[in-house]
Amino acid sequence: MKSYFKYELARAAGVSMRTFSRWLSQNTTFLAELGVMPTTKLIPAKAAQWICGQYGIDEGEL
């Protein structure tokens, strides 16, 4: 797993950036521990891996 931009993860999930941001806003405390703030554009690898697992994003589509 590598770092991804939010828009790349949103596209892989098949949702708009607005919907993706709403998804992430449900876990702000946990994501902050992984280094993801609401204004973060580049998601670190560890956080991207968690997001993919949490929201069913296939890493092969990235």
TIZA-746261 format. One record per atom (N, C-alpha, C): x, y, z. Coordinates in steps of 0.02 Angstrom, whole numbers, padded with zeros to 5 digits, always signed. Atoms other than C-alpha are relative to their C-alpha. Layout:
<drenpas>
XYZ/...
</drenpas>
This chain:
<drenpas>
+00043-00059+00000/+00000+00000+00000/+00045+00061+00000/-00036-00064+00002/+00059+00176-00038/-00048+00056+00016/+00041-00058-00013/-00004+00351-00006/-00043+00016-00061/+00046-00017+00054/-00154+00409-00109/-00032+00067+00016/+00039-00060-00008/-00244+00572-00138/-00072-00019+00015/+00070+00013-00017/-00421+00584-00071/-00041-00013-00063/+00040+00008+00060/-00491+00602-00246/+00011-00069-00032/-00013+00066+00028/-00407+00439-00299/-00040-00054+00039/+00038+00048-00041/-00487+00344-00154/-00075+00008-00013/+00071-00011+00015/-00656+00425-00189/-00019-00030-00067/+00013+00028+00067/-00646+00376-00373/-00002-00077+00003/-00002+00072-00006/-00599+00197-00327/-00062-00027+00037/+00060+00020-00036/-00748+00190-00208/-00063+00013-00041/+00057-00014+00042/-00862+00256-00344/-00047+00052+00029/+00041-00053-00031/-00923+00407-00245/+00031+00068-00015/-00025-00068+00009/-00906+00595-00257/+00046+00019+00058/-00044-00024-00053/-00778+00691-00156/-00041+00022+00061/+00043-00022-00056/-00921+00763-00051/-00021-00060+00042/+00020+00060-00037/-00984+00589-00005/+00060-00030+00036/-00060+00028-00030/-00807+00528+00028/+00020+00040+00062/-00016-00042-00058/-00775+00676+00144/-00048-00012+00057/+00050+00016-00052/-00935+00637+00237/+00017-00066+00034/-00020+00064-00029/-00877+00458+00260/+00057+00010+00049/-00058-00011-00042/-00712+00516+00330/-00017+00040+00062/+00018-00042-00058/-00795+00643+00445/-00031-00041+00057/+00028+00044-00052/-00875+00498+00539/+00054-00030+00045/-00056+00030-00037/-00702+00443+00599/+00057+00049+00010/-00052-00051-00003/-00609+00607+00624/+00051-00012+00056/-00047+00011-00055/-00533+00561+00792/+00050-00054-00016/-00045+00054+00017/-00461+00396+00733/+00046+00019-00057/-00040-00020+00057/-00402+00468+00568/+00052+00052+00019/-00049-00049-00024/-00316+00612+00660/+00061-00035+00030/-00056+00039-00028/-00212+00482+00751/+00044-00029-00055/-00038+00027+00057/-00160+00414+00581/+00030+00056-00043/-00028-00057+00036/-00113+00589+00522/-00044+00030-00054/+00046-00026+00050/-00268+00630+00420/-00045+00052+00033/+00042-00054-00023/-00349+00798+00453/-00051+00015-00055/+00050-00015+00051/-00504+00865+00361/+00030+00035-00062/-00030-00035+00057/-00390+00973+00251/+00055-00039-00034/-00053+00041+00029/-00266+00835+00213/-00021-00024-00070/+00015+00022+00068/-00258+00797+00027/+00033-00067-00016/-00037+00062+00011/-00127+00658+00025/-00006-00044+00062/+00012+00046-00056/-00178+00511+00134/+00061-00045+00009/-00057+00044-00012/-00030+00419+00215/-00019-00074-00011/+00010+00071+00018/-00010+00234+00172/-00040-00038+00053/+00034+00037-00054/-00067+00168+00342/-00074+00020+00003/+00070-00023-00001/-00225+00275+00339/-00037-00023-00063/+00031+00022+00062/-00260+00230+00157/-00019-00074+00005/+00014+00072-00009/-00251+00045+00201/-00061-00009+00044/+00058+00005-00044/-00375+00069+00344/-00063+00022-00036/+00058-00026+00036/-00493+00172+00235/-00024-00051-00051/+00019+00051+00049/-00490+00039+00099/-00036-00059+00033/+00032+00055-00036/-00532-00097+00224/-00068+00019+00029/+00061-00024-00032/-00666+00006+00311/-00056+00010-00049/+00051-00018+00048/-00758+00059+00154/-00002-00046-00060/+00004+00050+00053/-00730-00093+00043/+00029+00022-00066/-00033-00023+00061/-00616-00008-00082/+00052-00052-00020/-00048+00050+00025/-00522-00135-00188/+00065+00034-00017/-00065-00030+00012/-00338-00091-00183/+00025-00011-00071/-00020+00013+00068/-00319-00165-00356/-00026+00052-00049/+00028-00052+00043/-00425-00024-00429/+00039+00065+00005/-00038-00063-00010/-00302+00108-00367/+00060+00002-00044/
</drenpas>
